């Protein structure tokens, strides 16, 4: 039954980055996208993650309680706005995806090429924060999520970003331990080169101090 319901969705929706869609992008698929999307939500095949943003529910979870992982949902929202190659999970959210932050967070941070207001999620008390960055200059890698692959800053880039703006993402208590974890996994020459290229020498010095438990 779940499999049959999921096939009701046109292939265009399945091809959306991280299976995240906006009604305004479906004008070529449906004559009346908002009402069609509302119908698919009622039928249990689309999940409303934020106002105007919807994620395809995995076939195995149709008819069951399902909540997308915050960082993957944030990447999907950002990708639907800017495109998959211009949305990069960064900062504390990248640290979370790289396994350096154990607890779930209430703010997701995504680097994008132009300014955008924060977006509050409607399925939980959480928000997506957008940070304007030169996304082409960020050191990033593709990481698999339950919704599909997304770009995430590398351990080296993440470490530098956390040291530069530890308050970003409202999880300062997690930052120092995340930096220590990431520092152990970083390539020192790559880290030094990145800091030089991005003029983050002060952030690197701070990160090294925190990594060695100095205050």
N, C-alpha and C positions, 0 to 999 in steps of 0.2 A: 504493500500500500504506500509506504513512504517513498519507495523508488518511483512508483507511478506518479505521485504528486510532484516529485522533483522534476520529472520530465515535462511538466506543464510549462516550465520556464523556457523561453526562447534562448538559443545559444548565445545571443548577444549579452545576456545577463551573466551567463557563466564565464564569459570572456573578460568581464570587468576585473580590473586589478583588485586582488584580495576579495573578490566576489561582492564588492561594495558598489551600490548604484544610487543615483539621484534621479528623481522623476524627470527633471528637465533634460536629462541626457537620453531619455527613452522615446523621444518624439518620432524617431524613425521606426520604432518597434511597435508602439501603441498609439492609437488615435487620441486617447485621453489618458496619458500616463498617470496623473495623480489618482484617478479613480481606479485604474487597473492595479496600481501598486497597493492601494488600500485593500483591494479585493484579495491580492496575494498575501497580504499580512493576515487578513481574516482567515484565509485558507491554511495558514501556518507554514508557508514556504518562504516568506520573507520576514526578517526581524528588523524592527525599527530601532536603530542604535542612537540616533539623534534626529532632531527636527530636519527633515529633508534628506536623510541618509539611511539606507537600508542594506542589510547584509543577507545573502542567501543562506538559509539554514541548511547545514549538512544533512543529506538524506537520512542518515542514521539517527538524527535527532528530531526529525519531524514528529510532532505529537508529544514530544518530551520537553522538559525544561532545558533551555540552552542559552548560554551567555558567552559571547565572543570574548577572547582574551583582550584586555584593555589595549595593550600595545599594538596588537594586530588590527583591532578596530580603528585605532587612531591612524595607523598607516593606511588603512583602506579609505578612511575619510579624506586624508590628505592627498592620496593618489587620485581619488575621484575629482578633486579640485585642480591639482597641478600636473597629474600624470605620474605614473609609477617611477620614472627615473628622476623626478624632481622632488620627491618626498623621502626624507631619510630620518629614520628614528634615531634620536640623539640623546646625549646627556644621561640622566638617571634612568630614562626608559630604555636606552641602549644597554646600559649596565644591567638592567633587569633582564633583557632578552639574552644577554651574554652570560647570564647565570651569576652575576656579581651582587645582585640584590635579591635576597630570599623572599621577602614579603611582597604581597600585592600592593600596588600604589593607587592613588586616587587621581593622579595627574599624569598624562602622557605628553611627552615633548617630541615634536617633529620639526626638523629643519626643512624650510621651504624657501623658494626664491623671492617671494614678495610677502608683504605684511598681510596678516589675516587675524581677525579677532578670535579669541578662544571660543571653542564650541563645547557646550555642555551636553553630556550624554543624557538620554532620556530613559535608559534601561538600568541606570545605577547612579549613585552620587559620585560622579567623576567628570573630568573635563580634558579636552585636548588643547594644549598650548602650542602655538606655532611660533617658531623663531626664524626670523629672516636671516638667511645665510647664503653664501655663494655655494650652492649645492655641488657644483662641478669641482670645487676645490677641496671638498671634504673627503677624507679617507674613509671609504665605506665598502661594505661587502654585502652580498645577498644572503639573507638568512631565511630559512623555512619557518613559516608559522602555520597554525591550523587552518588559516584562510588562504595560504599560498605564500610565495616568496616576497620578501620586501627588502629594501636597502636599510642597513643598520651601520652606524659608525663602527669602525674597528676598535679593538681594545685600546690602541694607542690614541686614536682621536677622541674616544669616549673619556679616557683618563684626563686628557688635556682640557676638554670641555667642562668636565666636572670640577676640576681645580680652578678653572677660570670663572665659572658661575655656579658655585655650590648651592646657592639658594633656588636655582631654577628647577621647578617641579615639586616644590614644597616637601622635600624629603632629605633635608640637610643631615638628619641623624644617620642616614644610610651612606652618606657620601664618602667619608674617610675609609670605612671598611671596604666599600666598592673600589676605591682607588687602590687600596693595598692589594686586593684580589687581581685587579686589572694590571697593576704594575708587574706582578709576578708573571703574568702571561704576555707581557709586551716585549717586543724586540727593541732593545735599547738604542740601536743605531737608527731604526725607523722612527722611534719616539723623538730622538734628538733632531732628526731631519725635519719631521713634521712641525715641531716647536719653532725651529728656525724659519721654515717656509711661511708659517702662519703668525709669526711674531708673538709666540706664546711662551717665551722664555721664563717669564715670571710664574706662569701657570705650571710649567714643568718643575721649577724649583719648589713651588708649594707642594706639588704632587709627590716629589721625592721626599720632602720632609714628612708629609703625612704617611707615606708608604713605610718610612722607617720609624714610625710612631713618635716622631718629634712634634712639638706643638709650637 
